Amino acid sequence: MTANIHFLSGLEHAKQEKYQEAIALFTKSLHLQPQHTESYFNRALAYYKLGDFKNALMDFDESLKLTPKNAEIYHERAITHHKLANHRQALEDLNKALWLDPYNPYRYSSRAYIRAFVGDTHGAIEDYQKALELDPQDAVTLNNLGLLEEKLGYKKEAQERFDLADQIADQGKTFEKPKLEEILQQFEARQQARLEAERLLKQPKGNGETSSSTADKPSIYAYWKVIKEVFSSRDTFREFVFFLKQAFQKNK
């Protein structure tokens, strides 16, 4: 069996969220073709999904040795560094990603997120502003920028950001504003479901199969009318915004 067949099968398993099986297939691909950068990269993503950030980091490193001018690998490695509390390295990788891909607003908003996390509020604001220059309709970035401006006392500017974020999020909305308690319950349920799925994936496969249903997935736009009411804790809000950002990317 060729390396490419193992690789393609690994991609299919990863799409089905069968990350352990995907890792095994990417490993077989690399055994047959040791310099297959896509196998390293996708195995790193699978490790990341399982919360194995150290192995993910090693595979991102190997992938970058083979393709040192790939902005996406630098970006994903930066997020992994952040998970491992290597914030300086995370910022260095995001700087490289931006140098390679300077017109991608998501690169700027991601660096802004890390800058805000380490306390560089002014740097984060600059990055969010640049992201909005490239994508003025990003409700997540508008909301995050408003929160930082509010933190610095620019209440008028912050309120304008919040209002515009609400307007963008409301476009095409046909559902009722959910209650605050419902928002928190949905967020906690998603977090618990993710942890349970990761636990099950690490166990030997039994007779039954488990899968994550998306039928009851709450609409990401439902959160925006209440998001500013939800958290007063900066750390909790960051975690929630990261959850929202991932959902936004999946729904594009």
C-alpha positions in Angstrom: 0.0 0.0 0.0 1.4 3.4 -1.0 2.0 6.3 1.5 -0.6 8.4 -0.3 -3.3 5.8 0.4 -2.5 5.8 4.1 -2.5 9.6 4.1 -5.8 9.9 2.4 -7.4 7.3 4.7 -5.9 9.2 7.6 -7.6 12.4 6.4 -11.0 10.6 6.2 -10.6 9.3 9.8 -9.7 12.8 11.0 -12.8 14.2 9.3 -14.8 11.6 11.3 -13.0 12.7 14.5 -11.4 9.3 14.8 -8.1 10.9 15.7 -6.3 7.8 17.2 -6.9 5.9 13.9 -5.9 8.9 11.9 -2.6 9.2 13.8 -1.8 5.5 13.1 -2.5 6.0 9.4 -0.4 9.1 9.1 2.4 7.2 10.9 2.2 4.5 8.3 2.4 7.1 5.6 5.5 8.6 7.1 7.1 5.1 7.5 6.8 4.7 3.7 7.6 8.4 2.9 9.5 10.0 5.7 9.5 13.5 4.2 5.8 13.7 3.6 5.1 17.1 5.2 1.3 16.8 5.0 1.4 13.7 7.0 3.4 15.4 9.7 1.1 18.4 9.6 -2.2 16.5 9.8 -0.8 14.1 12.4 0.0 17.2 14.5 -3.6 18.4 14.1 -4.9 15.1 15.3 -2.6 15.1 18.3 -3.8 18.6 19.0 -7.4 17.5 18.9 -6.6 14.9 21.5 -4.9 17.4 23.7 -1.5 15.9 23.2 0.2 19.3 22.6 3.8 18.1 23.0 3.5 15.5 20.2 1.6 18.0 18.1 4.4 20.5 18.5 7.1 18.0 17.5 5.1 17.2 14.3 4.6 20.8 13.5 8.4 21.3 13.9 9.1 18.4 11.5 6.6 19.8 9.0 8.2 23.2 9.1 11.6 21.7 8.4 10.3 20.4 5.2 8.1 23.4 4.2 9.6 26.4 6.1 7.5 29.0 4.2 4.1 27.7 5.1 2.1 30.4 7.0 -0.6 27.9 8.1 1.9 25.6 9.9 3.4 28.6 11.8 -0.1 29.7 12.7 -1.1 26.2 14.1 2.2 25.8 15.9 1.6 29.2 17.5 -1.7 28.1 18.9 0.0 24.9 20.2 2.7 27.0 21.9 0.0 29.0 23.5 -1.6 25.8 24.9 1.8 24.9 26.4 2.1 28.4 27.9 5.0 29.2 25.5 3.6 32.6 24.8 6.8 34.2 23.5 7.2 31.4 20.9 3.6 31.7 20.0 4.0 35.4 19.1 7.2 34.6 17.2 5.3 32.1 15.1 2.4 34.4 14.5 4.9 37.1 13.4 6.3 34.7 10.8 2.8 33.7 9.7 1.9 37.3 9.1 5.2 38.0 7.2 4.3 35.1 4.9 0.6 35.9 4.7 0.2 39.7 5.5 -3.4 40.1 4.1 -5.1 37.4 6.1 -7.2 39.1 8.9 -7.4 35.9 10.9 -3.6 36.0 11.4 -3.9 39.5 13.0 -6.9 38.6 15.2 -5.1 35.5 16.4 -2.0 37.5 17.3 -4.2 40.1 19.0 -5.7 37.3 21.1 -2.3 36.2 22.3 -1.2 39.8 22.9 -4.2 40.5 25.0 -3.6 37.3 26.9 -0.1 38.4 27.9 -1.2 41.9 28.8 -0.2 43.8 25.7 -3.5 45.6 25.3 -2.3 48.3 23.0 -0.6 45.8 20.7 -3.8 43.7 20.7 -5.9 46.7 19.7 -3.5 47.5 16.8 -3.9 44.0 15.5 -7.7 43.9 15.9 -7.8 47.2 14.0 -5.7 45.8 11.2 -7.9 42.7 11.1 -10.9 45.0 10.7 -9.3 46.9 7.9 -9.0 43.6 6.0 -12.4 42.2 7.1 -14.8 44.9 8.4 -17.6 42.4 8.8 -15.9 40.2 11.4 -18.3 40.4 14.4 -15.9 38.5 16.7 -13.1 40.9 16.1 -15.4 43.9 16.5 -16.6 42.5 19.9 -13.1 41.7 21.1 -11.8 45.2 20.1 -14.7 46.8 21.9 -13.9 44.9 25.1 -10.3 46.1 25.0 -11.3 49.7 24.3 -13.8 49.5 27.1 -11.0 48.3 29.4 -8.9 51.4 28.5 -11.8 53.7 29.2 -12.9 54.4 25.6 -16.5 53.6 26.3 -18.0 55.5 23.3 -15.8 53.8 20.8 -16.4 50.4 22.5 -20.1 50.8 22.4 -19.9 51.6 18.6 -18.0 48.3 18.2 -20.6 46.3 20.2 -23.5 47.9 18.2 -21.9 47.1 14.9 -21.0 43.5 16.0 -24.7 43.0 16.9 -25.9 44.4 13.6 -23.6 42.1 11.6 -24.6 39.1 13.8 -28.3 39.9 13.4 -28.2 39.7 9.6 -30.5 36.9 8.5 -31.2 35.9 12.1 -34.6 34.2 12.5 -34.5 33.0 16.1 -35.2 34.4 19.5 -32.4 35.7 21.8 -31.5 32.9 24.1 -31.5 33.3 27.9 -28.2 33.8 29.7 -28.6 30.6 31.6 -29.1 28.7 28.3 -25.9 30.2 26.8 -23.9 29.0 29.8 -25.4 25.6 29.8 -24.7 25.1 26.1 -21.1 26.3 26.5 -20.5 23.9 29.4 -22.2 21.0 27.6 -20.0 21.5 24.6 -16.9 21.6 26.8 -17.9 18.4 28.7 -18.8 16.6 25.4 -15.4 17.5 24.0 -13.6 16.1 27.1 -15.7 13.0 27.0 -15.1 12.4 23.3 -11.3 12.8 23.9 -11.5 10.3 26.8 -13.3 7.8 24.6 -11.0 8.2 21.7 -8.1 7.2 23.9 -9.7 3.9 24.9 -9.6 0.7 22.7 -12.4 0.6 20.2 -15.4 -1.5 21.5 -18.3 -3.1 19.6 -20.3 0.1 19.6 -19.4 3.3 17.9 -19.6 6.8 19.3 -20.1 9.9 17.2 -20.7 13.6 17.9 -24.1 14.8 16.7 -24.4 18.3 15.3 -28.2 18.2 15.0 -28.6 20.2 18.3 -25.6 22.4 17.7 -26.6 25.9 18.8 -26.2 28.6 16.2 -23.1 30.7 16.7 -24.9 33.9 15.9 -27.3 33.4 18.8 -24.6 34.3 21.3 -23.9 37.8 20.1 -26.9 39.6 21.6 -25.8 38.5 25.1 -22.1 37.9 24.9 -21.2 41.2 26.6 -23.5 40.3 29.5 -22.1 36.8 30.1 -18.7 37.3 31.6 -17.0 39.7 33.9 -13.9 37.5 34.3 -11.4 38.2 31.6 -10.0 34.6 31.6 -13.4 33.0 31.3 -14.3 35.4 28.5 -11.2 34.5 26.6 -12.0 30.8 26.8 -15.5 31.5 25.6 -14.4 33.7 22.7 -11.9 31.0 21.6 -14.9 28.5 21.5 -16.8 31.0 19.4 -14.0 31.7 17.0 -13.6 28.0 16.3 -17.3 27.7 15.5 -17.2 30.8 13.3 -14.4 29.3 11.3 -16.3 26.0 10.8 -19.4 27.9 9.7 -17.7 30.0 7.0 
